[in-house]
Amino acid sequence: MLKDITPKELEELKNQGVVLIDIRTPMEWQQTGVVPGSKLLTFFDMYGNYDIDAFMNEFQKLVPTKDTPFVLICRTGSRTSTVGNFLANQMGYTKAMHLAGGIYAWASEGKNFEPVAG
């Protein structure tokens, strides 16, 4: 089951070394920056298309086992809810989490961003 987490919880998990995966598009990363320490792995392209095999190939490099905890991040929490539920319910990942409210929630709490080179 996918777990919603807050920006405060995200900071604690990040400090514990939990894998953070920002699934937004490269354009979005450049617009806002990313949560420091995030791995960048786009799921939906700017047209809403995706390649599940290509995503899973890269995802499994970041999350090597079904029990490895990870947090998905997107703009509002909508995409991560969809992708996180797929990973938890269809693919059997037991420690799937996502940042409820996405980058907007992170920004609203005045958290730091890391710039992404274009």
N, CA and C atoms as a LAMMPS dump frame, in Angstrom:
ITEM: TIMESTEP
0
ITEM: NUMBER OF ATOMS
354
ITEM: BOX BOUNDS ff ff ff
-5.0000000000000000e+02 5.0000000000000000e+02
-5.0000000000000000e+02 5.0000000000000000e+02
-5.0000000000000000e+02 5.0000000000000000e+02
ITEM: ATOMS id mol type element x y z
1 1 1 N 0.832 -1.189 0
2 1 2 C 0 0 0
3 1 3 C 0.883 1.261 0
4 2 1 N 0.5 2.223 -0.766
5 2 2 C 1.243 3.48 -0.86
6 2 3 C 0.976 4.332 0.372
7 3 1 N 2.047 4.869 0.959
8 3 2 C 1.922 5.706 2.151
9 3 3 C 2.157 7.167 1.792
10 4 1 N 1.24 8.047 2.237
11 4 2 C 1.415 9.496 2.084
12 4 3 C 2.377 9.983 3.164
13 5 1 N 3.321 10.828 2.796
14 5 2 C 4.195 11.421 3.798
15 5 3 C 4.223 12.941 3.637
16 6 1 N 4.569 13.62 4.717
17 6 2 C 4.638 15.082 4.745
18 6 3 C 6.055 15.545 4.411
19 7 1 N 6.225 16.832 4.113
20 7 2 C 7.584 17.344 3.892
21 7 3 C 8.503 17.09 5.09
22 8 1 N 7.98 17.218 6.31
23 8 2 C 8.795 16.961 7.516
24 8 3 C 9.246 15.498 7.553
25 9 1 N 8.316 14.58 7.276
26 9 2 C 8.665 13.155 7.243
27 9 3 C 9.68 12.877 6.135
28 10 1 N 9.511 13.569 5
29 10 2 C 10.439 13.392 3.882
30 10 3 C 11.856 13.763 4.305
31 11 1 N 11.991 14.866 5.027
32 11 2 C 13.321 15.279 5.502
33 11 3 C 13.935 14.216 6.402
34 12 1 N 13.14 13.658 7.297
35 12 2 C 13.642 12.615 8.198
36 12 3 C 14.068 11.382 7.414
37 13 1 N 13.258 10.971 6.459
38 13 2 C 13.575 9.791 5.644
39 13 3 C 14.834 10.033 4.809
40 14 1 N 14.941 11.244 4.263
41 14 2 C 16.111 11.613 3.458
42 14 3 C 17.375 11.489 4.308
43 15 1 N 17.307 11.96 5.548
44 15 2 C 18.459 11.885 6.449
45 15 3 C 18.813 10.447 6.814
46 16 1 N 17.838 9.55 6.7
47 16 2 C 18.083 8.125 6.969
48 16 3 C 18.587 7.397 5.72
49 17 1 N 18.708 8.119 4.615
50 17 2 C 19.224 7.506 3.392
51 17 3 C 18.184 6.833 2.52
52 18 1 N 16.894 7.103 2.771
53 18 2 C 15.837 6.534 1.929
54 18 3 C 15.948 7.151 0.53
55 19 1 N 15.737 6.34 -0.503
56 19 2 C 15.839 6.792 -1.885
57 19 3 C 14.674 7.721 -2.22
58 20 1 N 15.004 8.933 -2.701
59 20 2 C 13.99 9.89 -3.15
60 20 3 C 14.033 9.912 -4.668
61 21 1 N 12.88 9.744 -5.308
62 21 2 C 12.82 9.695 -6.769
63 21 3 C 11.823 10.731 -7.268
64 22 1 N 12.341 11.729 -7.982
65 22 2 C 11.495 12.775 -8.564
66 22 3 C 11.111 12.312 -9.968
67 23 1 N 9.812 12.079 -10.173
68 23 2 C 9.351 11.511 -11.45
69 23 3 C 8.83 12.571 -12.423
70 24 1 N 9.066 13.864 -12.094
71 24 2 C 8.606 14.923 -12.993
72 24 3 C 9.442 14.952 -14.277
73 25 1 N 9.111 15.873 -15.177
74 25 2 C 9.845 16.003 -16.44
75 25 3 C 11.086 16.878 -16.237
76 26 1 N 12.084 16.736 -17.111
77 26 2 C 13.283 17.586 -17.009
78 26 3 C 12.946 19.083 -16.99
79 27 1 N 11.949 19.501 -17.743
80 27 2 C 11.561 20.907 -17.755
81 27 3 C 11.084 21.341 -16.361
82 28 1 N 10.312 20.486 -15.699
83 28 2 C 9.828 20.803 -14.353
84 28 3 C 10.986 20.871 -13.354
85 29 1 N 11.957 19.966 -13.479
86 29 2 C 13.117 19.991 -12.574
87 29 3 C 13.85 21.323 -12.7
88 30 1 N 13.992 21.794 -13.943
89 30 2 C 14.71 23.045 -14.175
90 30 3 C 13.918 24.247 -13.67
91 31 1 N 12.604 24.188 -13.771
92 31 2 C 11.769 25.314 -13.335
93 31 3 C 11.865 25.544 -11.836
94 32 1 N 11.832 24.478 -11.049
95 32 2 C 11.75 24.627 -9.595
96 32 3 C 13.005 24.191 -8.861
97 33 1 N 13.83 23.362 -9.501
98 33 2 C 14.85 22.646 -8.761
99 33 3 C 14.206 21.404 -8.158
100 34 1 N 14.985 20.635 -7.402
101 34 2 C 14.49 19.376 -6.835
102 34 3 C 14.809 19.317 -5.346
103 35 1 N 14.154 18.401 -4.645
104 35 2 C 14.492 18.149 -3.253
105 35 3 C 15.943 17.658 -3.237
106 36 1 N 16.816 18.273 -2.429
107 36 2 C 18.227 17.863 -2.424
108 36 3 C 18.384 16.358 -2.215
109 37 1 N 19.238 15.756 -3.036
110 37 2 C 19.497 14.323 -2.936
111 37 3 C 18.566 13.458 -3.761
112 38 1 N 17.612 14.07 -4.453
113 38 2 C 16.668 13.281 -5.255
114 38 3 C 17.351 12.662 -6.466
115 39 1 N 16.903 11.462 -6.808
116 39 2 C 17.268 10.829 -8.077
117 39 3 C 16.209 11.276 -9.079
118 40 1 N 16.633 11.556 -10.3
119 40 2 C 15.709 12.072 -11.311
120 40 3 C 15.359 10.963 -12.299
121 41 1 N 14.088 10.604 -12.344
122 41 2 C 13.63 9.52 -13.202
123 41 3 C 12.201 9.825 -13.658
124 42 1 N 12.083 10.412 -14.836
125 42 2 C 10.78 10.795 -15.376
126 42 3 C 9.906 9.575 -15.614
127 43 1 N 8.636 9.677 -15.23
128 43 2 C 7.678 8.616 -15.563
129 43 3 C 6.849 9.028 -16.768
130 44 1 N 6.059 10.076 -16.626
131 44 2 C 5.248 10.576 -17.744
132 44 3 C 6.027 11.678 -18.444
133 45 1 N 6.09 11.643 -19.782
134 45 2 C 6.737 12.754 -20.49
135 45 3 C 5.764 13.937 -20.546
136 46 1 N 6.192 15.021 -21.194
137 46 2 C 5.352 16.226 -21.202
138 46 3 C 4.017 16.028 -21.914
139 47 1 N 3.885 14.925 -22.648
140 47 2 C 2.632 14.626 -23.352
141 47 3 C 1.798 13.587 -22.595
142 48 1 N 2.297 13.146 -21.428
143 48 2 C 1.567 12.15 -20.655
144 48 3 C 1.852 10.721 -21.076
145 49 1 N 2.827 10.535 -21.97
146 49 2 C 3.203 9.191 -22.406
147 49 3 C 4.207 8.589 -21.43
148 50 1 N 4.291 7.282 -21.42
149 50 2 C 5.281 6.616 -20.569
150 50 3 C 5.697 5.291 -21.185
151 51 1 N 6.865 4.81 -20.735
152 51 2 C 7.408 3.524 -21.168
153 51 3 C 7.707 2.751 -19.892
154 52 1 N 6.782 1.877 -19.503
155 52 2 C 6.895 1.192 -18.217
156 52 3 C 8.154 0.336 -18.144
157 53 1 N 8.54 -0.303 -19.244
158 53 2 C 9.731 -1.161 -19.216
159 53 3 C 10.998 -0.336 -18.991
160 54 1 N 11.11 0.787 -19.687
161 54 2 C 12.28 1.652 -19.527
162 54 3 C 12.311 2.234 -18.111
163 55 1 N 11.144 2.649 -17.602
164 55 2 C 11.082 3.196 -16.25
165 55 3 C 11.502 2.135 -15.233
166 56 1 N 10.933 0.934 -15.334
167 56 2 C 11.231 -0.127 -14.361
168 56 3 C 12.701 -0.524 -14.42
169 57 1 N 13.283 -0.519 -15.604
170 57 2 C 14.701 -0.854 -15.745
171 57 3 C 15.56 0.102 -14.917
172 58 1 N 15.274 1.402 -15.017
173 58 2 C 16.025 2.407 -14.256
174 58 3 C 15.625 2.399 -12.774
175 59 1 N 14.323 2.221 -12.514
176 59 2 C 13.816 2.217 -11.146
177 59 3 C 14.484 1.108 -10.326
178 60 1 N 14.635 -0.078 -10.93
179 60 2 C 15.212 -1.216 -10.214
180 60 3 C 16.693 -1.006 -9.888
181 61 1 N 17.358 -0.091 -10.589
182 61 2 C 18.738 0.258 -10.233
183 61 3 C 18.754 1.093 -8.952
184 62 1 N 17.71 1.91 -8.757
185 62 2 C 17.607 2.778 -7.584
186 62 3 C 16.984 2.059 -6.389
187 63 1 N 16.059 1.162 -6.668
188 63 2 C 15.323 0.428 -5.634
189 63 3 C 15.531 -1.066 -5.918
190 64 1 N 16.633 -1.623 -5.389
191 64 2 C 17.042 -2.968 -5.79
192 64 3 C 16.168 -4.121 -5.3
193 65 1 N 15.418 -3.925 -4.209
194 65 2 C 14.563 -5.009 -3.714
195 65 3 C 13.144 -4.499 -3.491
196 66 1 N 12.218 -5.424 -3.383
197 66 2 C 10.806 -5.073 -3.141
198 66 3 C 10.608 -4.471 -1.746
199 67 1 N 11.601 -4.658 -0.856
200 67 2 C 11.512 -4.145 0.515
201 67 3 C 12.341 -2.887 0.736
202 68 1 N 12.968 -2.354 -0.321
203 68 2 C 13.745 -1.12 -0.191
204 68 3 C 12.784 0.062 -0.094
205 69 1 N 12.87 0.865 0.992
206 69 2 C 11.975 2.014 1.084
207 69 3 C 12.344 3.105 0.076
208 70 1 N 11.332 3.747 -0.479
209 70 2 C 11.559 4.858 -1.411
210 70 3 C 10.395 5.831 -1.329
211 71 1 N 10.685 7.077 -1.736
212 71 2 C 9.668 8.124 -1.766
213 71 3 C 9.616 8.698 -3.171
214 72 1 N 8.44 8.724 -3.765
215 72 2 C 8.241 9.341 -5.068
216 72 3 C 7.814 10.798 -4.871
217 73 1 N 8.306 11.657 -5.771
218 73 2 C 7.997 13.094 -5.706
219 73 3 C 7.553 13.57 -7.082
220 74 1 N 6.472 14.35 -7.136
221 74 2 C 6.063 15.021 -8.375
222 74 3 C 5.613 16.437 -8.021
223 75 1 N 4.859 17.083 -8.871
224 75 2 C 4.473 18.474 -8.633
225 75 3 C 3.413 18.601 -7.541
226 76 1 N 2.338 17.819 -7.647
227 76 2 C 1.217 17.97 -6.713
228 76 3 C 0.892 16.701 -5.923
229 77 1 N 1.506 15.586 -6.272
230 77 2 C 1.193 14.318 -5.621
231 77 3 C 0.262 13.448 -6.433
232 78 1 N -0.229 13.966 -7.561
233 78 2 C -1.165 13.206 -8.394
234 78 3 C -0.454 12.081 -9.155
235 79 1 N 0.623 12.415 -9.853
236 79 2 C 1.36 11.395 -10.609
237 79 3 C 1.969 10.354 -9.684
238 80 1 N 2.509 10.817 -8.539
239 80 2 C 3.143 9.857 -7.633
240 80 3 C 2.114 8.934 -7
241 81 1 N 0.903 9.413 -6.834
242 81 2 C -0.162 8.554 -6.32
243 81 3 C -0.438 7.426 -7.31
244 82 1 N -0.55 7.768 -8.578
245 82 2 C -0.797 6.775 -9.634
246 82 3 C 0.359 5.784 -9.742
247 83 1 N 1.575 6.307 -9.869
248 83 2 C 2.754 5.456 -10.051
249 83 3 C 3.032 4.653 -8.781
250 84 1 N 2.911 5.3 -7.622
251 84 2 C 3.156 4.611 -6.351
252 84 3 C 2.196 3.472 -6.102
253 85 1 N 0.924 3.691 -6.41
254 85 2 C -0.061 2.615 -6.248
255 85 3 C 0.228 1.468 -7.201
256 86 1 N 0.659 1.776 -8.416
257 86 2 C 1.053 0.733 -9.372
258 86 3 C 2.218 -0.084 -8.811
259 87 1 N 3.256 0.617 -8.312
260 87 2 C 4.436 -0.081 -7.784
261 87 3 C 4.087 -0.923 -6.563
262 88 1 N 3.228 -0.403 -5.699
263 88 2 C 2.849 -1.124 -4.477
264 88 3 C 1.885 -2.27 -4.785
265 89 1 N 0.826 -1.973 -5.53
266 89 2 C -0.252 -2.947 -5.72
267 89 3 C -0.004 -3.942 -6.841
268 90 1 N 0.611 -3.5 -7.928
269 90 2 C 0.83 -4.386 -9.074
270 90 3 C 2.215 -5.046 -9.04
271 91 1 N 3.218 -4.291 -8.587
272 91 2 C 4.594 -4.783 -8.654
273 91 3 C 5.114 -5.331 -7.319
274 92 1 N 4.356 -5.14 -6.24
275 92 2 C 4.707 -5.76 -4.967
276 92 3 C 5.75 -5.054 -4.12
277 93 1 N 5.955 -3.749 -4.343
278 93 2 C 6.895 -3.007 -3.494
279 93 3 C 6.214 -2.708 -2.158
280 94 1 N 6.865 -3.094 -1.056
281 94 2 C 6.217 -3.042 0.258
282 94 3 C 6.445 -1.732 1.002
283 95 1 N 7.421 -0.934 0.585
284 95 2 C 7.723 0.309 1.31
285 95 3 C 7.637 1.519 0.382
286 96 1 N 6.567 1.552 -0.413
287 96 2 C 6.332 2.656 -1.35
288 96 3 C 5.702 3.835 -0.614
289 97 1 N 6.307 5.016 -0.792
290 97 2 C 5.784 6.239 -0.18
291 97 3 C 5.774 7.347 -1.231
292 98 1 N 4.954 8.37 -1.005
293 98 2 C 5.012 9.537 -1.879
294 98 3 C 4.762 10.79 -1.068
295 99 1 N 5.326 11.886 -1.568
296 99 2 C 5.18 13.182 -0.911
297 99 3 C 3.792 13.722 -1.24
298 100 1 N 2.889 13.655 -0.248
299 100 2 C 1.531 14.174 -0.441
300 100 3 C 1.613 15.673 -0.7
301 101 1 N 0.984 16.121 -1.778
302 101 2 C 1.04 17.534 -2.138
303 101 3 C 2.244 17.89 -2.996
304 102 1 N 3.149 16.932 -3.17
305 102 2 C 4.287 17.103 -4.082
306 102 3 C 5.205 18.269 -3.747
307 103 1 N 5.88 18.737 -4.794
308 103 2 C 6.831 19.851 -4.68
309 103 3 C 6.131 21.099 -4.129
310 104 1 N 4.847 21.265 -4.448
311 104 2 C 4.111 22.418 -3.926
312 104 3 C 4.086 22.396 -2.392
313 105 1 N 3.859 21.211 -1.805
314 105 2 C 3.844 21.087 -0.344
315 105 3 C 5.235 21.382 0.218
316 106 1 N 6.27 20.866 -0.449
317 106 2 C 7.656 21.089 -0.023
318 106 3 C 7.955 22.6 -0.019
319 107 1 N 7.585 23.28 -1.106
320 107 2 C 7.841 24.72 -1.235
321 107 3 C 7.038 25.514 -0.209
322 108 1 N 5.809 25.102 0.043
323 108 2 C 4.939 25.854 0.959
324 108 3 C 5.484 25.851 2.382
325 109 1 N 6.339 24.88 2.701
326 109 2 C 6.948 24.828 4.032
327 109 3 C 8.334 25.474 4.042
328 110 1 N 8.687 26.141 2.945
329 110 2 C 9.936 26.871 2.89
330 110 3 C 11.178 25.996 2.821
331 111 1 N 11.001 24.765 2.329
332 111 2 C 12.126 23.827 2.254
333 111 3 C 13.076 24.209 1.108
334 112 1 N 14.305 23.75 1.212
335 112 2 C 15.32 24.054 0.204
336 112 3 C 15.169 23.224 -1.065
337 113 1 N 15.609 23.807 -2.175
338 113 2 C 15.657 23.126 -3.466
339 113 3 C 17.091 23.087 -3.943
340 114 1 N 17.382 22.08 -4.749
341 114 2 C 18.682 21.96 -5.385
342 114 3 C 18.47 22.249 -6.86
343 115 1 N 19.25 23.157 -7.462
344 115 2 C 19.059 23.439 -8.882
345 115 3 C 19.464 22.248 -9.748
346 116 1 N 18.85 22.153 -10.921
347 116 2 C 19.176 21.11 -11.888
348 116 3 C 19.74 21.79 -13.119
349 117 1 N 20.907 21.359 -13.55
350 117 2 C 21.542 21.959 -14.74
351 117 3 C 20.726 21.616 -15.988
352 118 1 N 20.599 22.573 -16.877
353 118 2 C 19.784 22.37 -18.077
354 118 3 C 20.527 21.797 -19.22
